[in-house]
Amino acid sequence: MISAFPMSSSISSDLSRPIGVFDSGIGGLTVVAELRRALPSERILYVGDTARVPYGGKSPETVTRYAREISDLLVSERAKLIVVACNTASALALPSLAPDFAVPMIGVLEPGAAAAVKATRSGRIGVIGTRATIGSDAYGKAIRRISQDLKVSAVACPLLVPLIEEGLFEDEVTATLLRRYLAPMLDEGIDTLVLGCTHYPLLKKTIARICGNAVTLVDSAENCALAVKDLLATLPPTPPDPGLDILLTDSSEGFLRIAEKSLKLTIDSLEVRRLGS
C-alpha cells in the first residue's frame, strides 16, 4: 500500500538512517532492487527526479546542480551514505560533489568498470550509455586505470531512456534501436558489454537476445549494490529498519507500475516534492 508523507515531515525515524539513492527517473530503481536483495535489513530512501528526466542530454553544470540539490535533500533526511544511481551524474557530478559532503558517496561507474575488466576474456569491452556518459569517456578512463591493454568501444544510446520511462521494454521499436546501437560493437568482436545506464538493466533480456551467449553483460546496478554492501561494513552499524521510501519530483504513474510489476519492489511510502527548477 502506498501512502503519502506530509510535506513537512522527515522521512527517517529518530533511530534509522537510510541509504540514500537517487537517479533522474526510474532507472535507479534497478539499483534499489539489487540493494534490497543484498541488504534486506536496510531502509532505503530513493529520490527519482522525474520532473527533470533525462539527465543524459544536459550540461555538466546542470547535472551537477541537480545532483547537489538531491544530495542536500538526502542529507537533510539523515542518509548515512548516498548512492548516485545514475551513470551520467556519477561521471559528471560525483567527483566534484563527494568532497563537499560529510557522508560517503558512491556511484555506479567504478564498480561497473571493475566488473567489466574482470569479465572480459578477449580484452574487447563495449559500453552503452547516455550521450553525457559516453561523451565524458568515464568508463573508458576507469577501465584503462585498471588495465591499459583493454580496448573499449562506446556508443551513446540517447533514445533508450525515453522508451524505458514509457515501459516499452520488449517493444519491437526498442529492439530495433538496440540492434542499430549494438551492431558496431558486435562487429568489432566485443565479449563484454557494460550497461552504462541504470535504466538499461530493464532491457537486459532484449539486449542478451541480441548479443548472444558470447557476450557477457555487466549490470552496473548489481555491481553498485555489492560495492555499497562492502562500504556499509566499514561504517558504524545502525538499527535494522527495512523498507523503501520514495520521493519523486513530479508525479509518475509509470514509475510506480515499473517499481511494483517489473522490479517487484514493495513501496512503503511515497511523496511528491518539488525541487529547484
C-alpha positions in Angstrom: 0.0 0.0 0.0 1.3 3.4 -0.9 0.8 6.4 1.4 2.0 9.9 1.3 4.1 11.7 3.8 3.1 15.1 5.0 5.3 17.6 3.1 6.9 18.9 6.2 7.8 15.6 7.8 11.2 14.0 8.0 11.2 10.6 6.4 13.7 8.8 8.5 12.9 8.0 12.1 14.9 9.0 15.1 16.8 5.7 15.1 17.1 4.8 11.5 19.5 6.2 9.0 18.5 5.3 5.5 20.7 4.6 2.5 20.0 7.5 0.2 19.7 6.7 -3.5 18.9 9.0 -6.5 18.6 9.0 -10.2 16.8 11.1 -12.8 13.8 8.8 -13.1 13.0 5.1 -12.8 16.5 3.8 -13.8 17.9 3.9 -10.3 15.2 1.5 -9.1 17.3 -1.2 -10.6 20.0 -0.3 -8.1 17.3 -0.2 -5.3 16.1 -3.7 -6.3 19.7 -5.0 -6.0 20.2 -3.2 -2.7 17.0 -4.8 -1.3 18.4 -8.3 -2.2 21.9 -7.6 -0.9 20.8 -5.6 2.2 17.3 -6.7 3.3 17.5 -5.1 6.7 18.3 -1.6 5.5 15.9 1.3 4.9 16.3 2.9 1.5 15.2 6.4 0.6 15.0 6.8 -3.2 14.7 10.2 -4.9 13.6 10.0 -8.6 14.0 13.3 -10.3 11.0 12.6 -12.6 10.4 16.3 -13.2 13.8 16.7 -14.9 14.4 13.3 -16.5 16.6 12.5 -18.5 19.9 13.9 -17.4 21.9 12.4 -20.4 21.5 15.4 -22.7 22.1 18.1 -20.1 25.3 20.1 -19.5 27.7 19.0 -16.7 26.9 22.2 -14.8 23.2 21.4 -14.8 23.7 17.8 -13.9 25.9 18.8 -11.0 23.4 21.4 -9.8 20.6 18.8 -9.8 22.8 16.2 -8.1 23.8 18.7 -5.4 20.1 19.6 -4.7 19.1 16.0 -4.3 22.2 15.1 -2.2 21.4 18.1 0.1 17.9 16.7 0.5 19.1 13.2 1.3 21.5 14.6 3.9 18.6 16.5 5.5 16.8 13.2 5.7 19.7 11.8 7.7 21.0 9.4 4.9 24.1 7.6 6.2 25.5 7.3 2.7 24.5 8.4 -0.8 24.3 6.2 -3.8 24.5 8.1 -7.1 22.4 5.6 -9.1 22.9 7.5 -12.3 25.8 6.9 -14.6 25.5 10.5 -16.0 25.7 12.0 -12.5 28.4 9.6 -11.5 30.5 10.6 -14.4 29.8 14.4 -14.4 28.9 15.4 -10.8 30.2 12.9 -8.3 34.0 13.8 -8.5 33.2 17.4 -7.5 30.4 16.7 -5.1 31.9 13.9 -2.9 34.4 16.1 -1.1 31.7 18.5 -0.1 29.6 16.0 1.8 30.2 14.5 5.2 28.6 11.2 4.3 30.2 8.7 1.9 29.1 8.9 -1.7 29.4 6.1 -4.2 28.5 5.9 -7.8 27.7 3.2 -10.3 30.6 3.8 -12.7 33.7 2.4 -10.8 32.0 -0.9 -9.8 30.8 -1.4 -13.3 34.2 -0.7 -14.8 35.9 -3.1 -12.4 33.4 -5.9 -13.1 33.9 -5.4 -16.9 37.7 -5.8 -16.6 37.2 -9.0 -14.6 34.7 -10.4 -17.0 36.4 -9.8 -20.4 38.3 -12.7 -22.0 39.4 -11.1 -25.3 40.1 -7.6 -23.9 37.4 -6.1 -26.0 34.8 -4.3 -23.9 31.7 -2.4 -25.1 29.9 0.3 -23.2 26.4 1.8 -23.9 25.1 4.9 -22.1 23.7 8.3 -22.4 25.3 11.0 -24.5 26.8 12.6 -21.5 28.3 9.4 -20.0 29.7 8.3 -23.3 31.0 11.8 -24.2 32.9 12.0 -20.9 34.7 8.7 -21.6 34.2 8.0 -17.9 34.0 4.2 -18.4 37.0 4.2 -20.8 39.1 6.1 -18.3 38.0 3.9 -15.4 38.8 0.7 -17.3 42.1 2.0 -18.5 43.1 2.9 -14.9 42.8 -0.8 -14.1 44.4 -2.1 -17.3 45.7 -0.1 -20.3 45.8 -3.2 -22.5 42.0 -3.3 -23.0 40.1 -2.0 -26.0 36.9 -0.1 -25.1 34.2 0.7 -27.7 31.4 3.1 -26.6 28.1 4.0 -28.1 25.7 6.7 -27.0 22.0 5.5 -27.0 20.0 8.7 -26.4 16.6 7.2 -27.4 16.6 4.3 -24.9 15.8 6.2 -21.7 12.6 7.8 -23.0 11.4 4.3 -24.2 12.2 2.8 -20.9 10.4 5.5 -19.0 7.4 4.6 -21.1 7.7 1.0 -20.1 8.5 -0.3 -23.7 11.0 -2.9 -22.6 10.2 -5.6 -25.1 8.6 -3.5 -27.8 9.9 -4.0 -31.4 10.8 -0.3 -31.7 13.1 -0.7 -28.7 14.6 -3.9 -30.1 15.2 -2.3 -33.5 17.0 0.6 -31.9 19.1 -1.7 -29.8 20.2 -3.7 -32.8 21.2 -0.5 -34.5 23.1 0.8 -31.5 24.9 -2.5 -30.7 25.8 -3.6 -34.3 29.1 -1.7 -34.5 30.4 -3.1 -31.2 29.3 -6.6 -32.0 31.0 -6.3 -35.4 34.2 -5.4 -33.6 34.0 -8.6 -31.6 33.3 -7.4 -28.0 32.9 -10.2 -25.5 31.7 -7.9 -22.6 29.1 -5.2 -22.6 28.7 -2.7 -19.8 25.1 -1.5 -19.4 26.3 2.0 -18.6 23.0 3.5 -17.5 20.9 2.2 -14.6 17.8 2.3 -16.9 19.3 -0.4 -19.2 19.0 -3.5 -16.9 15.3 -3.2 -17.6 16.2 -4.1 -21.2 18.6 -6.9 -20.2 16.5 -9.7 -21.7 16.3 -8.0 -25.1 20.0 -7.0 -25.0 21.1 -10.5 -24.2 19.0 -11.9 -27.0 20.6 -9.5 -29.5 24.2 -10.0 -28.2 24.0 -13.8 -27.8 25.8 -16.1 -25.4 29.3 -15.0 -26.4 28.8 -11.5 -24.8 28.8 -11.1 -21.0 26.5 -8.3 -19.8 27.8 -6.2 -16.9 25.0 -4.7 -14.9 26.1 -1.5 -13.2 23.2 -1.8 -10.8 24.1 -5.2 -9.5 27.8 -4.3 -9.1 27.0 -1.0 -7.4 24.9 -2.8 -4.8 27.8 -5.1 -4.0 30.1 -2.1 -3.6 27.6 -0.5 -1.2 27.4 -3.6 0.9 31.2 -3.6 1.2 31.2 0.1 2.1 28.5 -0.3 4.8 30.7 -2.9 6.5 33.2 -0.1 7.2 30.6 2.3 8.8 29.1 2.3 12.3 26.1 -0.1 12.4 22.5 1.3 12.7 19.4 -0.5 13.9 17.7 -2.7 11.3 14.8 -0.8 9.7 13.8 -2.5 6.5 11.7 -0.6 4.0 11.6 1.6 0.9 10.5 5.2 0.8 10.2 7.1 -2.4 10.4 10.8 -3.2 9.5 12.0 -6.7 10.0 15.5 -8.0 6.9 15.1 -10.2 4.0 12.5 -10.3 4.6 9.5 -12.5 2.2 6.6 -12.9 4.7 4.7 -15.0 7.2 4.9 -12.2 5.0 3.0 -9.8 4.0 0.5 -12.4 7.6 -0.4 -13.1 8.6 -0.4 -9.5 5.9 -2.8 -8.4 5.4 -5.0 -11.5 8.7 -5.1 -13.3 11.1 -4.9 -10.3 8.8 -6.5 -7.7 9.5 -3.7 -5.2 7.2 -3.0 -2.3 7.0 0.7 -1.7 6.2 1.7 1.9 5.6 5.4 1.3 5.6 7.9 -1.5 5.8 11.7 -1.6 6.0 14.1 -4.5 8.3 17.0 -3.5 9.2 19.8 -5.9 12.9 20.7 -6.2 14.7 23.6 -7.9 13.6 24.4 -11.5 
